Amino acid sequence: MSGPSTYEPKSAIERWLDTRLPVIRFSADLMAYPTPRNLNYWYTFGGILSFCLAVQIVTGIVLAMHYDPSGAGAFVSVEQHIMRDVNYGWLIRGLHANGASMFFVAVYLHILRGIYYGSFKAPREVLWLLGCVIYVLMMATAFMGYVLPWGQMSFWGAKVITNLLGAFPLIGKPITTLLWGGYSVDDPTLNRFFSLHYLLPFVIAAVVALHVWALHVPGNNNPTGVNVQSKSDTLSFHPYYTVKDGFAISLFLILFAIFVFYLPDALGKVDNAVPANPLVTPAHIVPEWYLLPFYAILRAIPDKLMGVLALAGSIGVLFALPWLDTSKVRSMRYRPAARVYFLIWIVATGALGWCGSQEPVGQVIPGLTGPMLIDYDLNSVTWLSRISALYYFAYFLVITPLLGLRETTLPVPDSLYTPVLPHDAGAPVGASPVLATEG
Amino acid sequence: MARAARILAVTMGLLCLAGPTFAATTEVPPKDIHWSFDGPFGSYDQEQLQRGYKVYREVCSSCHSMNMVAFRNLGDPGGPFWNPKYPNPNDNPVVKTIAKDYQFPDVDSETGDAIKRPGTSADYFPAPFANPAAARASNGGALPPDMSLLAKAREGGADYIYSIVTGDRAEAPHGLNVPAGRYYDPYIAGDLGSFWKGDPAKTPPGGFIAMPPPLVEGRVTFDDGTKATLNQESKDVAAFLQWAADPKLEERNRAGLGVMIFLLLFAGVLYASYRGVWRDVGH
């Protein structure tokens, strides 16, 4: 970790342990970790995400005790056994199913914060890459978890998504067969998905440990993007940020509880209350909300293989972001033009999400018929997806590299602490503020 | 049967996809009914559940199974025959009497012979047909869906069920060619374009369903003396199906209230600590 350790063993047993396995020193240093004093609430999502992962693992382990991963038994074990007969089964399942959505709400805000404040830029590229790995693992885990209740949307979602791999020439078919454990989505598929769904969260936990390690080497970024220069720029992680994260987690829990107790099925699809039936295709097969933008990108492209590549590319481009951004200024606080392009990117991604939930031929403006262009009406969901997807990629591949070279930035403060002085009326610029005791 | 109609609607949808133009499915949104179980403080109306159970038992259950519900569930807290005197619903005399009315196949433990025995509280509701094929054979090829989760498995839930069973479908619009054994229903998603002889722009919304209108006024006699109007029967059975699909609603709402109060207090305490810790700290 950065900086010398400040821990001093206070008792004989602590001294004894410290020379053998310094776990207390390790934890004490984590708690005393010097953290920029100007982190705002956008920086609380790291803590919220750790909390989400813990909730998913704990509730998931309990659910696995009552779940039957077989085609004949899965639906009944969830909807009859867990939801009706297991004590508080409805609560454990509600926490787990809605917890997945909460996890994604938090991870999306965490990623947006990282992009806005330039947290991916040197020297935090590895931290960012590990974050991208966690995100991909989360999507895989969530997708396989959605298959487990073995309802109609579980089954058909699994079918549609696994079929995508078949788009690759030569290797596509064998890979799909291997993934299915046969020639269609069936019992063997459910069994391996259950096994992997139990495994991957622990892989995520391991990558999270690396992510935190990679955070603690260069230290936190902060809303100004200005490096920490002196000890007076920082506060001890505990109690300053434990209490701030704790308060943020309690607010997040209120949102979580509203869904678990009052809207337990609002984020799911009614079709999943119907048992999986390979002979009946649901009218609209749609993934969970957090995967919708990528689903829209997939469908926007007329060729299946190209669609799958675009889908992979839309996530892959995130990995390349540290090397695509040429700006010398880290935080968008001082990059007014970048802020506008970023806001448009958020809107475009939101539009993609909406498109993913609609039928491809649906009209964007009701009642208006436009000219047909590449198989679709110009006023169709497909064309909105195409335009939004184009912007999605252009933002990373064209706008971000060029803007960094051409933009006019606002003056960046000399220190991360200057812009957040106590607002003393009439205090002269540069007057040294009263500093609190350091941790 | 709603599912059968759905299959039909989907098939027609796919056929349209293959054609030169695509017409999306249409339906009339279900009627918005005020239910006792609406909202964060909602609970089931026990008398309504008892009436709804009667409608289910005397009408629906002759075609629809309800495989996930056991007789004992009727006596669970929040259920139609919950009685605080019998915290173990298996002991509830009403539940026991209901179960006894049914005969279940079993094996005689002395002789090994196949026998029939009266039901117990632990038995699950018996299905009206031995298997899906038998159900289809008796219902014009359509499979009546299992009702355990029906209210959760349809967009609109109890509102939708109410709208379907009140039946605005005695009369199909003039000019609509309704196939034999099917009934027009505006609340079922469908695409009736190819069955409509009039102006394509005026194609009626909705689709076909294989279930005949199941309820009429006076179809059942309610034990509590409530007049069995079509509206009353429909509402009660929809509420009962909502309970069957979501029997833990009351427990969930009660727990939710406690959790929300705790979380608000907890957030308040944490906010106070936060303000305390950060007091006089420039940031």
Interface residues (C-beta under 8 A of the other chain):
Chain A: R37 N38 V76 E79 Q80 M83 R84 W90 L91 G94 L235 P239 Y240 V243 K244 G246 F247 S250 L251 L253 I254 A257 I258 V260 F261 Y262 P264 D265 V270 D271 A273 V274 V280 T281 P282 A283 E359 V361 G362 Y417 V420 L421 P422 P433 V434 L435 A436
Chain B: R3 R6 I7 A9 V10 G13 F22 A24 T25 P40 N67 M68 N73 P145 S148 L149 K152 A153 R154 E155 A189 A245 P247 K248 E251 R252 N253 A255 G256 V259 M260 L263 L264 F266 A267 L270 Y271 S273 Y274 V277 W278 D280 V281 G282 H283
